[in-house]
Every structure is written in structure tokens, then in C-alpha cells.
């Protein structure tokens, strides 16, 4: 499972059992995330949670890290036995917008921030899966 954290909502993606392809699952309000993840993990097989780690162009933690740290603590409390892996999320939103354009989505559809978050989580999970194959 991958999570693209946001102040208002989080995009969530999951992968198939063989860890070949990531697919967008949904977006949930950030405040509801711990309960959603705990419920999902109780019903489905999840090996780890990959969380997008915001970094600036120099590789330093970005300004939004201060919002993610407390949210991550709440998530870890909700699923204490689940490994949580931080993974660099630079450019995922840009790539999500590019994927939407390349996919032929209308300008109006591309304004759907929830869809951008879900696609960003999917890109994050695909990148993570590829990094594990090296």
C-alpha cells in the first residue's frame, strides 16, 4: 500500500499479490486515514505501507514534512505491527498531471485534486516497487 499524504486528503494505491502493478484505490480525508488503513489492513493482505516523503530539490525535508510527521505517528499507532517505509515522492504530482494529460482527460477532470492524489500514490508505489527489483 502507498499513501500520498496531503493536508486535506490522502491518495491511496495498492498492488497486486505478485507486486507487479500498482493501482489507485481511493482518496480519504487525512483525519480518517488511520481508521481507513487499519480497517483495510484487517481485511486485505498488506506487507508494508509506503509513504511519500516530501523533499526539496536538494534532498532536504520540504516544508510539508511538518504536517506529515504527526500524521505518520497517528498512522503508526493505528497499525503498530505494520512496517512503514518512507520513499522520496519528488515529482509525483507533476507526473500525475502528465499522466492525466497523456491519458486524454479533460481539463475539468484534471482539476480533480482527489484523482491527482490517487494517481500520485500509484506512481509512488510503482517507483517503490521498481526500486526493490534493482
Backbone bond lengths (Angstrom), bond angles and torsions (degrees), N, CA, C in turn:
res aa  C-N    CA-C-N  psi(-1)  N-CA   C-N-CA  omega(-1)  CA-C   N-CA-C  phi
1 X - - - 1.450 - - 1.527 107.98 -
2 X 1.322 115.74 140.77 1.464 120.82 175.55 1.517 109.10 -124.98
3 X 1.330 114.44 146.28 1.457 120.94 -179.97 1.516 109.58 -127.78
4 X 1.324 115.03 125.89 1.455 121.66 171.86 1.530 105.96 -100.36
5 X 1.346 115.88 100.90 1.462 121.22 -176.21 1.511 111.78 -70.41
6 X 1.302 114.71 142.21 1.447 122.53 171.88 1.517 108.56 -140.54
7 X 1.306 116.85 161.78 1.460 119.89 -179.34 1.523 111.60 -66.49
8 X 1.335 117.10 -34.22 1.463 120.80 -178.26 1.526 112.87 -100.57
9 X 1.324 116.63 -40.05 1.457 120.64 -176.78 1.529 109.52 -146.73
10 X 1.326 113.94 162.53 1.463 120.76 -179.39 1.523 108.86 -126.42
11 X 1.321 115.11 134.67 1.453 120.55 173.57 1.514 108.73 -85.81
12 X 1.315 116.17 141.26 1.465 120.90 -178.31 1.520 109.24 -128.04
13 X 1.327 114.58 135.99 1.465 121.42 176.28 1.519 108.42 -131.58
14 X 1.314 115.11 153.49 1.465 121.09 177.75 1.526 108.08 -134.34
15 X 1.308 114.84 167.61 1.457 119.67 179.64 1.519 109.96 -121.14
16 X 1.296 115.19 165.62 1.463 120.67 176.09 1.526 109.38 -72.31
17 X 1.315 116.66 169.93 1.461 121.98 -176.59 1.531 111.64 -59.13
18 X 1.317 117.37 -34.67 1.463 121.00 -178.60 1.532 113.00 -83.40
19 X 1.306 116.57 -2.69 1.473 123.18 179.85 1.535 111.83 60.23
20 X 1.308 115.51 43.64 1.460 120.26 -179.88 1.525 111.27 -98.31
21 X 1.327 116.36 -45.36 1.459 120.88 -173.84 1.525 110.31 -129.45
22 X 1.327 115.28 134.44 1.466 120.59 174.42 1.522 108.72 -95.50
23 X 1.315 115.43 143.73 1.461 121.97 178.24 1.519 109.35 -133.18
24 X 1.313 115.18 143.08 1.450 119.23 175.58 1.516 109.65 -65.45
25 X 1.326 116.20 138.10 1.462 120.82 179.67 1.524 110.30 -103.18
26 X 1.333 116.12 -55.79 1.460 120.55 -176.46 1.519 109.59 -174.83
27 X 1.307 115.08 -178.22 1.460 121.17 166.48 1.520 106.26 -125.76
28 X 1.325 115.19 147.36 1.459 120.44 178.26 1.520 108.58 -134.76
29 X 1.321 116.99 151.71 1.465 118.78 174.72 1.532 109.61 -59.91
30 X 1.305 117.35 139.48 1.464 121.57 -176.60 1.523 111.59 -55.30
31 X 1.317 117.27 -38.43 1.464 120.55 -179.90 1.530 112.06 -63.85
32 X 1.330 118.09 -27.14 1.465 122.68 -178.91 1.523 112.96 -92.31
33 X 1.321 117.04 -4.64 1.463 120.54 -172.76 1.527 114.28 -57.66
34 X 1.341 120.54 -50.30 1.475 118.86 -177.93 1.531 112.95 -56.56
35 X 1.320 116.97 -43.79 1.466 119.90 179.79 1.531 111.06 -66.24
36 X 1.335 117.21 -41.31 1.465 120.71 179.31 1.529 110.45 -61.69
37 X 1.328 116.41 -47.42 1.471 120.42 -177.87 1.530 110.80 -64.98
38 X 1.322 117.58 -43.25 1.466 120.64 178.89 1.525 110.39 -60.20
39 X 1.324 116.71 -44.05 1.460 121.03 179.05 1.527 111.01 -64.62
40 X 1.325 116.82 -45.64 1.469 120.52 -179.76 1.534 110.68 -61.72
41 X 1.332 116.17 -44.34 1.469 120.64 -178.39 1.529 111.86 -66.48
42 X 1.323 117.61 -26.02 1.462 120.40 178.45 1.532 111.32 -76.01
43 X 1.336 116.94 -20.82 1.461 121.13 -176.79 1.526 113.66 -104.71
44 X 1.327 116.56 -27.26 1.464 121.50 -175.68 1.531 110.25 -121.91
45 X 1.321 116.01 159.98 1.455 120.83 176.60 1.521 109.32 -80.81
46 X 1.312 116.34 119.33 1.458 122.67 177.64 1.522 106.91 -129.75
47 X 1.333 116.77 122.69 1.464 121.13 -179.46 1.516 112.42 -86.32
48 X 1.326 116.12 -33.67 1.467 121.00 -177.83 1.525 108.51 -162.52
49 X 1.314 114.77 160.33 1.455 121.35 175.36 1.519 107.69 -113.98
50 X 1.320 115.67 121.86 1.461 121.98 178.95 1.531 106.64 -99.05
51 X 1.310 114.90 123.73 1.459 120.75 -178.18 1.521 108.98 -114.04
52 X 1.317 115.40 131.71 1.460 120.08 177.90 1.515 110.91 -65.38
53 X 1.309 115.78 126.44 1.467 122.12 179.17 1.527 108.47 -103.11
54 X 1.328 116.25 111.04 1.465 118.38 -178.31 1.524 112.25 -73.06
55 X 1.312 115.76 128.04 1.466 121.51 179.52 1.520 108.50 -133.88
56 X 1.337 115.01 153.87 1.462 118.83 176.16 1.523 109.00 -85.90
57 X 1.304 116.45 -177.81 1.463 120.86 -175.70 1.527 113.23 -64.56
58 X 1.324 117.27 -20.38 1.462 121.14 178.40 1.527 112.29 -91.47
59 X 1.325 116.49 -1.47 1.455 120.32 179.44 1.517 114.18 90.77
60 X 1.311 117.45 4.07 1.458 121.52 178.63 1.527 109.76 -84.84
61 X 1.346 117.19 155.15 1.473 118.71 176.64 1.525 110.47 -57.84
62 X 1.324 116.22 136.59 1.460 120.21 -178.78 1.528 110.25 -83.66
63 X 1.308 115.00 174.45 1.461 121.91 -179.05 1.526 112.00 -58.78
64 X 1.309 117.95 -34.55 1.462 120.60 -177.16 1.528 113.58 -72.56
65 X 1.317 117.16 -8.75 1.467 120.57 178.45 1.527 111.19 -58.90
66 X 1.321 116.88 -32.17 1.466 119.66 -177.95 1.525 112.08 -66.66
67 X 1.320 118.28 -22.72 1.462 121.39 176.10 1.530 111.29 -85.67
68 X 1.307 115.76 -29.94 1.458 120.58 -176.38 1.521 111.96 -77.10
69 X 1.321 117.88 -36.15 1.462 121.32 -176.45 1.532 112.43 -56.13
70 X 1.345 119.71 -50.94 1.471 117.83 178.31 1.532 112.90 -67.43
71 X 1.321 117.66 -34.35 1.467 120.62 178.27 1.520 110.40 -65.77
72 X 1.319 116.96 -36.90 1.458 122.07 177.66 1.523 110.53 -65.43
73 X 1.317 117.15 -38.85 1.469 121.29 178.30 1.534 109.98 -62.33
74 X 1.331 117.02 -42.04 1.465 120.60 178.32 1.538 110.84 -65.88
75 X 1.326 115.97 -38.53 1.463 120.20 178.51 1.525 110.63 -64.71
76 X 1.323 116.79 -46.35 1.470 120.54 -179.55 1.531 111.18 -63.25
77 X 1.314 116.81 -32.88 1.464 120.81 177.53 1.526 110.78 -69.23
78 X 1.326 117.22 -35.73 1.466 122.17 -179.48 1.528 112.45 -71.65
79 X 1.340 117.27 -32.61 1.475 122.22 179.09 1.530 108.72 -132.17
80 X 1.336 116.61 71.06 1.468 120.23 -171.71 1.528 115.37 -63.62
81 X 1.319 118.20 -26.45 1.464 120.49 -178.12 1.522 113.52 -91.64
82 X 1.332 116.83 0.54 1.459 121.02 -177.23 1.524 110.43 -93.84
83 X 1.339 117.63 127.38 1.470 118.76 175.28 1.525 110.62 -64.97
84 X 1.325 116.41 135.45 1.462 122.55 177.10 1.525 106.58 -117.48
85 X 1.327 115.77 121.01 1.459 122.61 -176.27 1.522 109.15 -112.21
86 X 1.322 116.89 127.28 1.462 120.49 174.84 1.516 108.29 -88.46
87 X 1.343 116.10 135.76 1.461 120.78 -177.47 1.528 108.84 -139.67
88 X 1.297 116.10 135.10 1.470 122.95 -176.94 1.529 111.05 -53.64
89 X 1.340 115.44 124.60 1.460 119.87 -177.95 1.520 113.49 -109.79
90 X 1.321 117.53 14.51 1.462 118.26 -179.14 1.516 111.15 -55.62
91 X 1.303 115.26 136.14 1.467 124.99 175.40 1.523 114.81 75.74
92 X 1.340 119.91 1.11 1.465 118.25 -178.22 1.525 111.93 -64.16
93 X 1.330 117.84 -37.98 1.478 119.34 179.20 1.523 111.04 -67.69
94 X 1.322 116.36 -38.69 1.470 120.61 177.92 1.534 109.18 -64.18
95 X 1.329 116.07 -44.53 1.458 120.06 179.09 1.526 111.50 -65.68
96 X 1.326 116.60 -35.17 1.467 120.02 177.86 1.528 110.57 -63.47
97 X 1.340 116.08 -45.36 1.473 119.06 177.64 1.529 110.90 -61.97
98 X 1.318 116.73 -41.12 1.463 120.96 179.09 1.532 109.83 -62.53
99 X 1.339 117.00 -42.22 1.462 120.66 179.74 1.527 110.85 -63.82
100 X 1.319 116.49 -36.39 1.459 120.64 178.85 1.527 110.88 -67.06
101 X 1.317 116.66 -40.94 1.467 121.06 177.62 1.528 109.88 -65.74
102 X 1.338 115.28 -48.12 1.462 119.91 -179.68 1.527 111.86 -63.08
103 X 1.329 115.74 -29.30 1.460 120.50 179.09 1.520 113.57 -80.81
104 X 1.332 116.08 -2.10 1.452 120.24 176.31 1.517 115.06 81.78
105 X 1.336 117.82 17.00 1.459 119.04 178.21 1.519 110.71 -68.78
106 X 1.304 115.31 143.59 1.464 120.19 -179.82 1.529 110.37 -67.65
107 X 1.307 115.16 162.75 1.459 120.95 179.48 1.528 110.55 -58.74
108 X 1.314 116.54 -38.36 1.458 121.32 179.53 1.531 110.45 -65.06
109 X 1.312 117.16 -43.08 1.467 121.22 179.78 1.523 111.21 -65.28
110 X 1.330 116.10 -34.21 1.472 119.81 -179.75 1.524 112.28 -70.15
111 X 1.330 117.44 -13.93 1.467 120.91 177.33 1.522 112.19 -82.07
112 X 1.305 117.07 -7.84 1.458 122.14 -179.55 1.532 109.22 -73.08
113 X 1.315 116.05 98.76 1.466 120.96 -175.03 1.524 112.16 -64.77
114 X 1.321 117.28 -30.61 1.459 120.03 177.23 1.528 110.44 -63.91
115 X 1.324 116.64 -40.51 1.461 120.49 177.84 1.527 110.56 -65.73
116 X 1.322 117.16 -40.36 1.470 120.78 177.15 1.522 109.91 -60.28
117 X 1.332 117.56 -43.48 1.466 121.27 179.57 1.528 111.74 -62.93
118 X 1.319 116.05 -41.82 1.468 120.18 179.58 1.529 110.96 -65.93
119 X 1.318 116.78 -42.54 1.469 120.34 177.74 1.528 110.26 -66.47
120 X 1.316 117.22 -38.82 1.467 121.01 177.85 1.533 110.64 -60.73
121 X 1.331 116.76 -42.04 1.471 120.34 177.59 1.525 110.68 -63.73
122 X 1.324 116.66 -37.38 1.463 121.25 178.77 1.527 110.47 -65.31
123 X 1.317 116.89 -43.85 1.467 121.09 177.85 1.527 109.95 -63.51
124 X 1.323 116.64 -42.98 1.464 121.62 178.26 1.526 110.50 -58.03
125 X 1.323 117.12 -47.03 1.460 120.63 -178.89 1.522 111.33 -67.12
126 X 1.332 118.09 -41.02 1.466 120.21 176.24 1.525 111.34 -60.90
127 X 1.330 117.05 -43.67 1.471 120.80 178.20 1.526 110.84 -61.71
128 X 1.320 115.97 -42.62 1.471 120.30 179.17 1.528 110.17 -62.96
129 X 1.338 116.88 -46.48 1.459 120.22 -179.81 1.532 111.27 -60.58
130 X 1.328 116.81 -41.43 1.464 120.35 177.71 1.528 111.47 -63.77
131 X 1.335 117.33 -38.38 1.466 120.19 179.75 1.513 112.29 -66.20
132 X 1.317 117.63 -26.94 1.459 122.02 179.87 1.524 112.29 -78.79
133 X 1.334 117.10 -16.90 1.457 120.87 -179.55 1.521 112.50 -87.17
134 X 1.316 116.94 -11.61 1.472 120.19 -177.58 1.499 112.43 -73.80
